């Protein structure tokens, strides 16, 4: 409702650019909320209101030249957000959610904020709607006194509030899909304000419903799908108006869209029960382990595709459907797949969630750890390096945990699961020993590497490798490297005489290649960090991935003279 009612005001007053800009300008607020640990909507709302106040102060309440002022304040807001994210907090602060949103991550706080926005917009429409209407249709007849300036400020504030309420749904870049496009569409069908507002409210509801249904059927992000539906409806109405001069019957058109969406949403699939244990694995390595231990009696659905970065993954509708039907959900934990919690919550299923990271016997925290890989603080709520699987001893513990969970889910096949786990554990120990022998042949002083991001602490700790630095100086790819970070890294590479910079398969290698070129280091073969490789690649399975990483490290450090030819 807020999008429908405010959309007509936005179009009438020429505030389309403002409504888009105010959403994007919430970036610094989200960064502060993420870095300081308070509610993200509160930070976004504070930034949106500050942006609105800044624009009003610079514009002096004038409509003329507003877009230029909005652009000026927006540029400052984005610059502040980037500085805070990179230099202060070292975090991307949920940039993907800010830009594109996700209906699958809506929680109770988002619903409450949307309800507040709906009540506020409805109340304001009843109390001062006529004054806003007069200002929109004939601004010359409305005196520009303090009262009118307050009303204008109230309208901009409501737009900011409603925009923040929609960030989780469609994101800042797609705000016009809810606030501008539907109102422009219905404007082509009617000129009367009451019917225009009612038609816009109905159209927003219809496009949202249809977009969500299509996102489930196509497994596309909901926010982007809703935006495409809105754009498509606008194009169809514009084409129809131009060709046939359609009568202005907005309620009939909106009602038809609602009926279409309801009919489409009612077409669903049917459940099935083939006696297999249904498992959802969040990451590629967990999916590989679950398939190896479970075998044919277990149906494994892996949420992340090969070479997908888990840090910035946006859950898809198919993920929620898979979790809703699952018996077990295996997660990596330690924040790597933190989005899985919302997927499980939204699924409404009764699957047992197993945190495999919690079973890892070797824990590294922060980047400083002792020779055995232990850290004084073993609290799993502390900041822990989430890439625990790169130590085969942790993989062995995860395999044992998977076998235990599968045995509890299907006791009749416990012997099979245990037998598969023992076989795989032998393979893990053989791989571990082979890597240790191969990399141990390289002189200790030469075992220094630079990687794309700090994902190889466990691998380095296990095999006596020193990670001198990382292009992204963080254990998450969501962080951003500042110019100072990159300059310091280049100095370190030259001072430490690092021979090679290792890019990662799931992260863009452009910055790593540039750093190598500037420092005289070589670009080494890619490492598999957060994800296994695609089918047919050297990193297709966990065992071949770790063997490929060992071979890449040996080759990169020796200029291709040494190799680790390990056949898992």
C-alpha positions in Angstrom: 0.0 0.0 0.0 2.7 2.6 0.8 4.3 2.1 -2.6 1.0 2.5 -4.4 -0.1 5.7 -2.5 3.3 7.3 -2.4 4.0 6.3 -6.0 1.3 8.6 -7.3 2.7 11.5 -5.2 6.2 10.7 -6.4 5.2 10.9 -10.1 3.0 13.9 -9.6 5.8 15.9 -7.9 8.6 14.6 -10.1 10.4 12.8 -7.2 11.4 9.7 -9.1 15.1 10.3 -9.0 14.8 11.3 -5.3 13.0 8.0 -4.4 15.7 6.0 -6.1 18.6 8.1 -4.6 17.3 7.9 -1.1 17.5 4.1 -1.1 21.0 4.1 -2.5 22.1 6.7 0.1 21.3 4.3 2.9 24.7 2.6 2.2 26.7 4.4 5.0 23.9 3.7 7.5 24.0 0.0 6.7 27.8 0.0 7.0 27.6 1.6 10.4 24.9 -0.9 11.5 27.0 -3.8 10.3 30.2 -2.5 11.8 28.8 -1.4 15.2 26.3 -4.2 15.6 22.9 -2.6 15.7 19.8 -3.2 13.6 20.3 -2.7 9.9 16.9 -1.0 9.3 17.7 1.6 12.0 21.0 2.5 10.3 19.4 2.6 6.9 16.5 4.8 8.2 19.0 7.2 9.9 21.0 7.6 6.7 17.9 8.0 4.6 16.6 10.8 6.9 20.0 12.5 7.0 20.1 12.3 3.2 16.6 13.9 3.0 17.5 16.6 5.5 20.7 17.4 3.7 18.9 17.7 0.3 16.2 19.9 1.9 18.8 22.2 3.6 20.8 22.7 0.4 17.7 23.2 -1.7 16.1 25.6 0.6 12.7 23.9 0.0 12.7 24.7 -3.7 11.6 22.2 -6.3 13.8 23.9 -9.0 17.2 22.3 -9.3 16.3 19.5 -6.9 17.8 16.7 -9.0 21.2 18.4 -9.0 21.1 18.8 -5.3 20.0 15.2 -4.8 22.9 14.0 -7.0 25.3 16.1 -5.0 24.2 14.7 -1.7 24.0 11.2 -3.1 27.6 11.3 -4.3 28.7 12.4 -0.8 26.7 9.6 0.9 28.1 6.9 -1.4 31.7 8.2 -0.9 31.2 8.1 2.9 29.8 4.6 2.7 32.8 3.3 0.7 35.3 4.9 3.1 33.5 3.5 6.1 33.3 0.0 4.5 36.9 -0.2 3.3 39.0 1.9 5.7 37.0 1.8 9.0 35.2 -1.5 9.2 36.8 -3.5 6.4 33.4 -4.9 5.4 31.1 -4.8 2.4 28.2 -4.4 4.8 25.7 -6.6 2.9 26.1 -4.7 -0.4 24.2 -7.3 -2.4 21.2 -7.1 -0.1 21.3 -3.3 -0.3 21.5 -3.2 -4.1 19.1 -6.0 -5.0 17.2 -7.2 -1.9 15.7 -10.6 -1.3 12.1 -11.4 -0.3 13.5 -14.7 1.2 15.4 -12.7 3.9 12.5 -10.7 5.2 12.1 -11.1 8.9 9.8 -9.8 11.6 11.6 -6.5 11.9 11.1 -5.8 8.2 7.4 -6.6 8.4 7.0 -4.3 11.4 8.8 -1.5 9.6 6.6 -2.0 6.6 3.5 -1.9 8.8 4.6 1.4 10.4 5.3 2.9 6.9 1.8 1.8 5.7 0.0 3.4 8.7 2.1 6.6 8.4 1.4 6.9 4.7 -2.3 6.2 5.1 -2.7 8.7 7.9 -0.8 11.4 6.0 -2.9 10.8 2.9 -6.1 11.3 4.9 -4.8 14.4 6.8 -2.8 16.4 4.2 -3.4 14.6 0.9 -5.3 17.5 -0.6 -2.5 19.9 0.2 0.0 17.6 -1.5 -2.4 17.3 -4.4 -2.7 21.0 -4.9 1.1 21.4 -4.8 1.5 18.7 -7.4 -1.1 19.9 -9.9 -0.7 23.7 -9.6 2.3 24.6 -7.4 1.9 28.3 -8.3 -1.3 28.6 -6.3 0.2 27.2 -3.1 1.9 29.8 -0.9 5.5 28.8 0.1 5.2 29.4 3.8 6.6 27.5 6.7 3.6 25.2 6.8 4.0 24.2 3.2 7.7 23.5 3.7 6.8 21.3 6.7 4.3 19.4 4.5 7.0 19.0 1.8 9.4 17.7 4.4 6.9 15.3 5.7 6.4 13.9 2.2 10.1 13.5 1.6 10.4 11.8 5.1 7.6 9.4 4.3 9.3 8.5 1.0 12.5 7.8 2.9 10.7 5.7 5.5 8.8 3.7 2.9 12.0 3.2 0.8 13.9 1.8 3.8 10.9 -0.6 4.4 11.4 -2.0 0.9 15.2 -2.4 0.9 15.1 -6.0 2.0 12.5 -6.8 -0.7 13.8 -5.2 -3.9 17.0 -3.4 -2.9 18.0 0.2 -3.5 18.7 -0.2 -7.2 15.2 -1.6 -7.9 13.1 0.8 -5.8 11.5 2.4 -8.9 10.0 -1.1 -9.6 7.6 -0.5 -6.6 7.4 3.3 -6.3 7.6 4.7 -9.8 6.9 2.2 -12.6 3.4 1.1 -11.4 2.3 4.7 -10.8 3.5 5.7 -14.3 1.8 2.7 -15.8 -1.6 3.4 -14.2 -1.2 7.1 -15.1 -1.7 6.1 -18.7 -5.1 4.7 -17.9 -6.6 7.3 -15.7 -6.4 11.0 -14.7 -8.5 11.0 -11.6 -6.6 10.9 -8.4 -8.7 8.4 -6.4 -8.8 5.9 -9.2 -5.2 6.4 -10.0 -4.2 5.7 -6.4 -6.4 2.7 -6.1 -5.2 1.3 -9.4 -1.6 1.8 -8.4 -2.1 0.0 -5.1 -3.7 -2.9 -6.9 -1.0 -3.0 -9.6 1.8 -3.0 -7.0 0.2 -6.0 -5.2 -0.4 -7.8 -8.5 3.1 -7.3 -9.8 4.6 -8.3 -6.5 2.6 -11.5 -6.3 3.2 -12.4 -10.0 6.9 -11.5 -9.6 7.3 -13.7 -6.6 5.6 -16.7 -8.3 7.7 -16.3 -11.4 10.9 -16.1 -9.2 9.9 -19.5 -7.7 9.2 -21.0 -11.1 12.4 -19.6 -12.8 14.6 -19.7 -9.6 15.5 -16.1 -10.2 16.1 -13.4 -7.5 12.6 -12.1 -6.4 13.5 -8.4 -6.4 14.9 -8.5 -10.0 11.9 -10.6 -11.1 9.4 -8.1 -9.7 11.3 -5.3 -11.4 11.1 -7.1 -14.7 7.4 -7.8 -14.3 6.8 -4.1 -13.6 8.8 -3.0 -16.6 7.0 -5.6 -18.8 3.5 -4.4 -17.7 4.5 -0.8 -18.4 5.7 -1.7 -21.8 2.5 -3.6 -22.6 0.2 -0.9 -21.4 2.3 1.8 -23.3 2.1 -0.3 -26.5 -1.6 -1.0 -26.0 -2.3 2.7 -25.5 -0.4 3.6 -28.6 -2.0 1.0 -30.9 -5.5 0.8 -29.7 -6.1 3.8 -27.4 -7.3 1.6 -24.6 -10.1 2.9 -22.4 -9.1 4.1 -19.0 -10.2 1.2 -16.9 -7.3 0.8 -14.4 -9.3 -1.2 -11.9 -10.2 -3.8 -14.5 -6.6 -4.1 -15.7 -5.2 -4.4 -12.2 -7.9 -6.9 -11.2 -7.0 -9.0 -14.2 -3.3 -9.0 -13.1 -4.3 -10.0 -9.6 -6.4 -12.8 -10.9 -3.6 -14.0 -13.2 -1.1 -14.0 -10.3 -3.5 -15.8 -8.0 -4.2 -18.4 -10.7 -0.5 -18.9 -11.4 0.3 -19.1 -7.7 -2.2 -21.9 -7.3 -0.4 -24.1 -9.8 2.1 -26.0 -7.7 3.9 -29.2 -7.7 3.2 -32.3 -5.7 5.3 -33.9 -3.0 7.0 -37.3 -3.3 8.2 -39.9 -0.9 10.7 -42.5 -2.3 12.2 -43.5 1.1 15.5 -41.7 0.6 16.9 -39.4 3.2 16.7 -35.8 1.8 19.8 -33.8 2.6 20.5 -30.1 1.8 24.2 -29.1 1.8 24.9 -25.4 1.7 28.4 -25.5 0.2 30.1 -27.6 -2.5 32.5 -29.4 -0.2 29.7 -30.4 2.1 27.7 -31.6 -0.8 30.6 -33.8 -2.0 31.0 -35.3 1.5 27.3 -36.0 1.9 27.2 -37.7 -1.5 30.2 -39.9 -0.6 28.9 -40.9 2.8 25.2 -41.2 1.9 25.5 -43.0 -1.4 22.3 -44.0 -3.3 20.0 -44.0 -0.3 20.5 -40.3 0.2 19.3 -37.5 -2.0 21.7 -34.5 -1.8 20.6 -31.0 -2.8 23.6 -28.6 -2.9 22.7 -25.0 -2.7 25.9 -23.4 -4.0 27.1 -24.2 -7.5 30.9 -24.7 -8.2 33.0 -21.6 -8.2 30.2 -19.7 -6.4 31.3 -17.3 -3.6 29.4 -18.3 -0.4 30.1 -15.0 1.3 27.8 -13.0 -1.0 25.3 -15.6 -2.1 21.7 -14.6 -2.4 19.4 -17.5 -1.6 17.0 -18.5 -4.4 13.4 -19.7 -4.1 14.5 -23.3 -4.9 16.7 -23.2 -1.9 13.7 -22.6 0.4 11.7 -25.3 -1.3 14.6 -27.8 -0.9 15.0 -27.0 2.8 11.2 -27.3 3.3 11.3 -30.9 2.1 14.6 -31.9 3.7 15.3 -34.2 6.6 18.8 -32.8 7.3 20.5 -29.5 6.5 24.3 -29.5 6.7 25.8 -26.0 7.1 29.4 -24.9 7.2 29.0 -22.5 10.0 31.2 -19.7 11.4 29.3 -17.1 9.3 30.4 -18.5 5.9 26.9 -19.5 5.0 25.0 -17.3 7.6 22.2 -16.8 5.0 21.2 -20.4 5.6 19.6 -19.6 8.9 17.0 -17.3 7.2 16.4 -20.0 4.5 15.7 -22.6 7.1 13.5 -20.2 9.1 11.5 -19.2 6.0 11.1 -22.7 4.7 8.6 -23.7 7.5 10.1 -27.2 7.4 11.3 -29.4 10.3 14.7 -30.4 9.0 17.5 -31.0 11.5 20.3 -28.5 11.0 23.8 -29.8 11.6 26.7 -27.3 11.9 29.7 -29.1 10.7 32.1 -26.3 11.5 31.3 -26.7 15.2 32.8 -30.2 15.0 36.2 -29.1 13.7 39.0 -30.0 16.1 41.4 -27.4 14.7 40.2 -23.8 15.1 42.0 -20.7 13.8 40.9 -17.2 14.8 41.8 -13.8 13.5 45.0 -14.7 11.7 47.2 -15.3 14.7 47.5 -18.8 15.9 50.0 -21.1 17.5 52.0 -23.9 15.8 49.3 -26.4 16.3 46.6 -24.2 14.9 44.9 -23.7 18.2 43.7 -20.4 19.6 43.2 -19.5 23.2 39.6 -18.7 22.6 37.5 -21.7 21.4 34.2 -19.9 21.8 32.3 -20.5 18.5 30.7 -17.1 18.9 34.2 -15.5 18.5 35.6 -14.3 15.2 36.8 -17.6 13.8 38.4 -18.3 10.4 35.5 -20.1 8.6 37.6 -22.0 6.0 38.1 -24.9 8.4 37.8 -27.6 5.6 41.3 -26.9 4.2 42.7 -28.9 7.1 42.0 -32.6 6.3 41.7 -33.3 10.0 38.7 -31.0 10.2 37.3 -32.7 7.0 37.6 -36.0 8.8 35.6 -34.7 11.8 32.9 -33.4 9.4 32.6 -36.8 7.7 32.1 -38.4 11.0 29.4 -35.9 11.9 27.7 -36.5 8.6 27.7 -40.3 9.1 26.3 -39.8 12.6 23.4 -37.5 11.4 22.6 -39.8 8.5 22.5 -42.8 10.8 20.1 -41.1 13.2 17.9 -40.1 10.2 17.9 -43.6 8.8 19.0 -46.2 11.4 18.3 -49.1 8.9 21.3 -48.0 6.8 23.7 -47.1 9.6 26.1 -49.9 8.6 26.3 -48.5 5.1 26.9 -44.9 6.3 29.6 -46.0 8.7 31.4 -48.1 6.1 31.4 -45.3 3.6 32.8 -42.9 6.3 35.6 -45.3 7.2 36.6 -45.7 3.5 36.5 -41.9 3.0 38.5 -41.3 6.1 41.3 -43.5 4.9 41.4 -41.5 1.7 41.6 -38.2 3.7 44.5 -39.5 5.7 46.4 -40.7 2.6 45.9 -37.3 1.0 47.0 -35.5 4.1 50.2 -37.5 4.2 51.0 -37.1 0.5 50.5 -33.3 0.6 52.7 -33.0 3.7 55.6 -35.0 2.0 55.4 -33.0 -1.2 55.2 -29.5 0.2 57.7 -30.5 3.0 60.3 -31.0 0.3 60.2 -27.2 -0.5 62.7 -25.3 1.8 60.8 -23.6 4.6 62.2 -20.2 3.7 60.6 -20.4 0.2 57.1 -21.4 1.5 55.6 -17.9 1.4 52.5 -17.1 -0.5 50.1 -14.2 -1.2 46.4 -15.1 -2.0 43.3 -13.3 -3.1 41.7 -13.3 0.3 42.6 -14.8 3.7 41.0 -18.3 3.0 44.1 -20.6 3.3 45.0 -20.2 7.0 44.2 -23.8 7.8 46.0 -25.2 4.7 49.0 -23.0 5.4 49.0 -24.0 9.1 48.8 -27.7 8.4 51.7 -27.8 5.9 54.1 -25.1 7.2 53.3 -22.4 4.7 53.5 -18.7 5.6 50.7 -16.5 4.2 52.5 -13.2 3.8 49.3 -11.3 2.8 46.1 -11.2 0.8 44.7 -8.9 -1.8 41.5 -8.7 0.2 42.8 -8.5 3.8 39.9 -10.4 5.3 38.4 -13.8 5.7 35.4 -12.8 3.7 35.3 -11.6 0.1 32.7 -9.1 1.1 35.4 -6.8 2.4 37.1 -4.3 0.2 40.8 -3.6 -0.1 41.7 0.1 0.2 44.4 1.8 -1.7 46.5 1.8 1.5 46.0 -1.9 1.9 47.2 -2.6 -1.6 50.2 -0.3 -1.3 51.2 -2.0 1.9 50.8 -5.5 0.3 53.0 -4.5 -2.6 55.7 -3.3 -0.3 55.4 -6.6 1.7 55.7 -8.7 -1.4 58.9 -6.9 -2.5 60.4 -6.9 1.0 59.7 -10.6 1.6 60.7 -11.5 -2.0 57.4 -13.3 -2.5 57.7 -15.2 -5.8 54.0 -15.7 -6.7 50.5 -14.3 -6.1 47.8 -17.0 -6.1 44.3 -16.0 -7.4 41.2 -18.0 -6.5 38.7 -19.7 -8.7 35.7 -18.1 -7.2 37.1 -14.5 -7.0 38.1 -12.2 -9.8 41.8 -12.4 -10.4 42.2 -8.9 -11.9 43.6 -7.2 -8.8 45.8 -10.1 -8.0 47.3 -10.0 -11.5 47.9 -6.2 -11.2 49.7 -6.6 -7.9 51.9 -9.3 -9.3 52.8 -7.2 -12.3 53.6 -4.2 -10.2 55.9 -6.1 -7.8 57.6 -8.5 -10.3 55.9 -11.6 -8.8 54.3 -14.2 -11.1 50.7 -15.0 -11.2 50.5 -18.6 -9.9 47.9 -21.2 -10.8 44.5 -20.6 -9.3 43.7 -22.1 -5.9 40.3 -23.4 -4.9 39.3 -21.4 -1.8 35.7 -21.2 -0.9 34.3 -23.6 -3.5 35.0 -26.8 -5.4 35.5 -26.5 -9.2 33.0 -27.5 -11.8 32.6 -31.0 -13.1 35.6 -32.2 -15.1 38.0 -29.7 -13.4 40.9 -30.5 -11.1 38.8 -29.3 -8.2 35.7 -31.4 -8.9 35.8 -33.2 -5.6 37.2 -32.3 -2.2 40.0 -34.8 -2.5 41.0 -33.6 -6.0 40.6 -30.0 -4.9 43.1 -30.2 -2.1 45.5 -32.2 -4.3 45.2 -29.5 -7.0 45.9 -26.8 -4.4 49.0 -28.6 -3.3 50.2 -28.9 -6.9 49.4 -25.2 -7.6 51.4 -24.1 -4.5 54.4 -26.3 -5.4 54.4 -25.1 -9.0 53.9 -21.4 -8.1 56.6 -21.3 -5.5 59.1 -23.1 -7.7 58.3 -21.5 -11.1 57.0 -24.8 -12.3 60.1 -26.8 -11.4 58.3 -28.7 -8.6 54.9 -30.4 -8.8 52.7 -32.4 -6.4 51.4 -35.3 -8.5 48.9 -36.7 -6.1 46.2 -39.1 -7.2 43.5 -39.3 -4.5 
